[in-house]
Amino acid sequence: MLDFLVSTTESELLADLLWSLGVVAVEEREASGDFVTLRTSMGQDHSVSRDFVQETFPSVRITVAHIDRSVADTWRIHAVPTWINIEVVLCPAWVTSPDATHIIRIEPADTFGLGNHTTTVLALQLGLRHCKRDSRVFDFGCGSGVLAIAVTKILQCESFVFDIAHNAREVVNVNNELNNVNTTWLNDSFYLSADLVFANILAPVLIAESTTIKGSVHESGLIVLSGMRDGQVQQVLLSYSECLELERESRDGWTAVILRKM
């Protein structure tokens, strides 16, 4: 586990950042003065995410907390299904699923979300509304693979996935098996001429990787961008100025957009 000692004025912003990085739980713990400690897990190889947090919040002090495995997994007791629409539900792998037309079962392991974060919900809602059956889809920054797995299972898409996290491939394979689907892991070649690409990642990464994201889809292909705070949208879209915005969804301070490459 990692402890982030942060001022109370920045604690909510830091918590939002941690959620957007795909953590499955954040515990707020008391600290002295005008500070709180946020505790979460980013897996054993947390160097990239940890460095990003430190760069974004230079004043935050980060320390490692060694926690017993049984204690670290107590969050699982409180996990619940997440409805995407009236037909689609994302359900933790160990939870009894509700009745639904489409049930996507997810095992997040230690470092990936269940799909219940607002950014994932918004991205999947837009993707399901606009993605055509049998499309070729790329999930860039896939985490547990929930977006690619959902469209593969529901729309019979041919899906490709990639994430920089060292254990993402293993987690995606577990979730493929849980849902009886196949997605294809990519190592370094993203020029797929895909029909749709999901990019549910942080706003600075959406900007930095815009060339790769746009290059992953064919002309007139669709791009779903999520992971943006409401105030970051216009800055992100400057890097996608040659694309046409089709629709956007906002909730709880987060926004996702779907674009058509022109």
N, C-alpha and C positions, 0 to 999 in steps of 0.2 A: 504494500500500500504506500501511497505518497501523501504527505501532509503539506498543504500550502498555507503558510501563514500570511494573511492578507488583511489590509485595513478594511474596516466595515464599509467604507464608502466604495470600495472596489470589489467587495465580495460577490455581489450579484453578477457583475460583469465577468468575473473569473469563473463563477459557476456556469454561466452561459457558455463560456469558451470550453470548459471541460465537457459539458454535455455535447457540444457540437463536435468534439473530438471523438465521441462515441463511447464515453464511459457509461457503465450501467447503473451507477449509483454515486451520489455525492453526500457525504455526511458533514454537517456543520457542527464543529466542536468549539467550546468556549476557549478563549485565550484572554490574556491580560489587556487592560486598557481598551483602546479603540481597534482591536484586532480580533479576528476569528481564524480558526483553522478549518480548512476544507480538506477532508480525507476521501481519497478515491483510489481505484486500482487502474493502472494502465498496462498491466501485464509485466512480465519479467524484463522484456526489452523495451523500456520506455524512454530511451534516450532522445529519440526524435521529437516525440510529443512534449517531453519535459523541456527540451531546449526551446521549443516553440512557445510554450507558456512563459518561460523565463524571459524570452525576447519581447513578448507582448506585454508582460507585467514585470519590468525590471526590479521593482521594489519587493516582489513576493519572495519569501524564503521557502525553499523546497527541501524537505527532508524525507528519508525513507523510514517507514514504520513497519516493523515485522509483526504480522498478525497471524494467529492460528487460523488454519484453513477453514475450520468449522465456523469460526466467527466471521471470517471474510465473506462467507456464502449466505449469511443470514438475510441479505436483501432478496434472495430468491423466494423466500416465504411470502413476500409482499408483491411479487410480480403478477400482473393481470393482463388479459388480452387487450389489444388495441384495435378498435374498429377503424377501417379506412373509409368505407362507405357501407351501405346497407347489405352488401353481399360479401365483402372481403374483411377478414379479421386476421391480425397477426397475433399468434399465440405462443407464449413461452413453451418450450418443448416439454417441460415437466408439469404443465398446468392443464387441467381438463378443459377442452375447447368448447366454446358455445356452438350452438347450431348456426351454420353459415353456409352459403353456397361455395365459398372459397376460403379454406383455412390454410394459412401459411405458418408452419411451425418453425420456431427460431431458437437455436442454442447460441447465445452470445459469447460463450467462454468468459474469460476474465476481462477482456478489453473492448468488446464490441457491443453496441446497443441492441436492444430488442426490436428496434423499429418504432418504439413509442415516442421518440423525440419529435417535436413539431416539424423539424426540417425534413425528416424522413416521411412523415405522414403527408405533408404538402407535396413533396416530390412524387410520391406514389400516386396520389390523387390526380395530379396533372398527367403523369405518365399513362395511367389507365384510361383517362378520358381521351387522350390523343394518339396513343400507340395502336397501330393496326395489328390484327392477328397475323402470326407468322413473320413478324418483323425481325430484323437483325438489330440487337440491342447491345450496348456497351455500358457497363457500370464502372465508372472511373472513380477509384476511391471507394471500393465496394464494402469495406468492413466485413460484416457477417454475411453479406451477399443478399440481403433481404429484397432489395429493389429488383435485381436481376432474377432472383428466384421467383418472385411474385409474378412478373410478366411472363416468365417461362411457363409457369404452372397454369396461369389463367388464360394467357393468349397464345400459348404454344410458340413463343418466340425462340429464336436462336440467340443465346446470350453469352457474352464474353465479360470477364471480370478482371480487375486489377486493384491492388492496394500496396502501399509501401510497407505496411506492417508485416513483420517477419512471419507471424503465425496466421495471417488472414487466409491463406490458401487452405490450410488445414481446417479452419472453422467453416469456410464456404463448402468444403467437401462434406463435412458433417451435415450441414443444412441442405445440401443437395440430396443426400440420402434420406433425411427426414421428410422431404417433400417429393421424393421419387422423380427428380428432374436432373438434368445435366447442364452445367454451365462450363464454359471453357476459360481456363486461367491463361492470361497473357503475361509474358515476361517483360517485353520492351517494345513490341510493335503494335502501335495503336491506330494505324491507318487502315481501318477496317471497311471504310465506306458503309458505315452502319446507318440504319434508318433512324435510330434514336440513341442518344447518349445521356445517361444520368451522371450528374456531377454534384453530389451532395457533400460538399466540403466547405472549408472556411473561405470567406470572401477574399482574403489575400491570395489564397491558392487558386481560386477561380480566376483571378486576374493573372497570376504568374503562369498558370497552365492553360491559358485561353487558346493559344495556338494549337496545342495538342488536342484540346477538347474539340475545337472547331475542325481540326484535321481528321477527327475520328468519324465524322459523318459525311455523307455524300451531299452534293448540291440539292437543296430543298429538304435535307434531313432535319430532324428535330433535336433540340438541345434543352434538357431540363437542368436548370441551375437552382440549387438550394444551399442552405447554410449561411444565408445573408441576413444580418439584422436589417430592419426596415431602412435605416439611414445609410446603409452601404450599397443599396441596390443600384442607384444611378452611377456610382463610381465603377461598380463591376460591369455594368452594361456598356460603359465606354469601350471596354475591350472586346465587345461583341457588336460593334456599331454596324457591321455589315449584315446583321441578322434582324429579322422581323419578330417583334414580340407578339405572341398569339394570345397569351393569358397569363395572369399572375394570381397567386393566392397568398394572403397574409393572415397570420394568427400569432398572438402572444408575442408580438415584436419581431417575428421572423417572416421572411418573404421568400417565395419560390416563384420562378418564372419559367415559361416554356417559349422557346424561340424557334424560328425556322431559318435555316441557313440559306442565304440568297446568293 
